[in-house]
Each structure stands twice: as structure tokens, then as C-alpha cells.
Amino acid sequence: MSVEDCQDYPKLKEALLTTYAVVPEVYRKRFRNLNKRHSETFSEFAFRLGVQFRRWLESEGAYDDVGNFRELIQLEQFNTYLDSDLCSWLLDQRPKNTSETARIADQRVAIHTAGRRGQSSRDWRQRQHRHAGSPHKFQSQPFKPQATDHMFSYFM
């Protein structure tokens, strides 16, 4: 970036935002792991929660797009059933939706079990199922709407 570009505020702003951009997964984790501070009011906490929620959805292009919002929630729920290695690998693949994520995951499992003697992909899936309940680094706790189910039914 040249000195002249630095004097152009929109160009400077875009360059700074690009340089210091946070990936969507970081925003998701911040939102999911946010806790109320002892010294803050519930209104202050709700405000901070809303900011993190908006940042996460905007980074995923899902804030103003109900279809993207639905897909984002479904994908997050899908990821809760994956072991941490597979989840991490899939995150790096950047699939576009849950169906593509599932297809790529199935391919990886097939590839990694095909070369192992005496071990079928079914055996591998059974091991993954046993570990599905264990937390992994990308999901501190599964997303399970309960009291707010009616809110999501509006979008579905």
C-alpha cells in the first residue's frame, strides 16, 4: 500500500480490516463461550452477546440471509458429532454447506480406512460414534435450542 493509498480512508480501512480479519470460527467460539461478568448487568451482557452473535453471522454471510443462517446452524450441529481431527480437517477444506461437508467427511473416512488391513470403514465409523459425545476444540458445547425453539421455527 502506497502513502497515497493510506490517505484514502476507504482504502486504508479495507486494508486494515483485511489484515486484522478474524476467521468466522473465532467469532463463533467467542459467541458460544461468552460469559456474564460478575460486575456487569444482564443488559450489558446481552449487548456483548449480541455484538459477538452479529460478528459471527456477518462473517459467515448469514446475518441478513435466512437460508445462510439455516445452513450455518445445521452445519454447527453437524460438527458437534465429529471428532476433533476430522472437524479441524473439514474446517480447512472450507465446504460450502452441510451436504458437501458430509460428502467430504465420508470420502476422508473411506480413504483412511481403505488402506488399513482388517479394518472396515464401518469399524472406523463405530469408533467415531463412540467419541461423538466427547468435546473437541471447535465446539465447547453442542448447539441445542430449547426455550427458543419457537424463534427458529419462524425461520425454518
N, C-alpha and C positions, 0 to 999 in steps of 0.2 A: 504494500500500500504506500502510495507516494504522500508527500507532505500536502499536496493539493487535495488528495482524497481525504486526508484527516480533517481538513477544514470543511468538508461537505458532511454535515451532520448525519443525513440518512445513510451515506456510505460508511461512515465511521461506526454508527450504531449497528448496522448489519454485520460489519467485520467483527466487532466486539461480541455480538450475540453468537455469531458462528464460532468464534474462538473459544468462548466460555460456555457453549451449549452443554446442557446436561441431557443425557440419553433418557428416553421415556421410562426405562426400568428404574432409574434413580428416583424420578418423580413418583412412580408407583409405590416404591418402598417408603419414601418419605410420607406419602399419604397413609399407607397401611400401618406404619409404625408410629405415627404421631400420637403423643400422649398429652393429656391436660397437665399443665404445670400447676403445682400447689398454689402458687401466688396469682394465677390468672382466673378471671371469671369464666363462666361457661360461654358467655358471648364472645369473649376474646378467643377461647379455644375453638369455637365454631367458625370464627373468622379465619384463623390459621388453617383449620381443616379445609375450609372452602378454597383457600388460596392453593394449597397443595393438590386438591382434587382438580381444580381448574388447570393447573400447570400440567398434571399428568394427562388429562383428557386432551388438552390443546396439543401437547407434544405428540400425541397419537392421532391427531386429526379427528377426534371423536367428540369434541365439546359441542359442536353445532350440528353434528351429523348423527342422527339416531341409529342408522344402520351400522356405522363405525362403532358407536357406543355399545350396541348389542354384541357385535363381534368381539370387542375388547373384553367385555365381561365374560363371554363364553370362553375366550382364549385363556383368560386368567384362571377360570375354574378348571379348564383342561390341564393347565400347567401344574395345578396342585396335586395331580396324580402321577407326576413324573418324578423320577429320582433326580438328584441334583446334577449329575453328569450329563444326562440326556437333556434336561432343562437348559443347562448352560450352553450346550452344543446347539440346541434349537434356537436359542436367543441369538447366537452368532449367525445363524442361517437366514434370519430375517424373513420368515414366511409371511405371506400376505393375510392369511386367515386361518381359522381353526382346521378346516379341511386340509389345507396344504401342510400345516404343522403335523397333523396326524399322519398324512401320507409320507412325509419326510422321516418322521419318527419310525414308522413301520419299515421303511427302506433301511434305515440305520440298524435297526434290530435284526433285520434279515441278513444284512451284510456281515454284521458282527457275530452272528450265530452260525452262519453257513460254513465258516472255516473251522469251527470247533468240532472235534470228533466226539461222538456220543452225546452231543448236546443239541437239542432241537430249539427252534425259536419259541416253541410252546414252553419249554423249561425256563427259558430266559424271561418270558412274559410272566410266568408264575412267580419267579424271584422278584420281578418288578412290582407285581401286585402285593407281595408281602411287604415291600418297602414303601408302598404308596402312601401310607399314613405318616411316614417319618418326614419331618420338616426338612426343607432344603433351603439353600441360601437365597433363592429368589422369592420365596413365599413364606413369610413368617407364620401366617395362618390362612386357611382357606377362606375364600370369599363365600359367605353363605347368608344371603339376605333372609332375615326372619321377620322382624317387626315391620320392615319396609317393603315386603313383597308386593304390596299393592302399588307402590310407587313404580316398580319395574314393570308391572303388568300394563301400565299405561303406555310404555314404550314398545312392548312386545306385540 
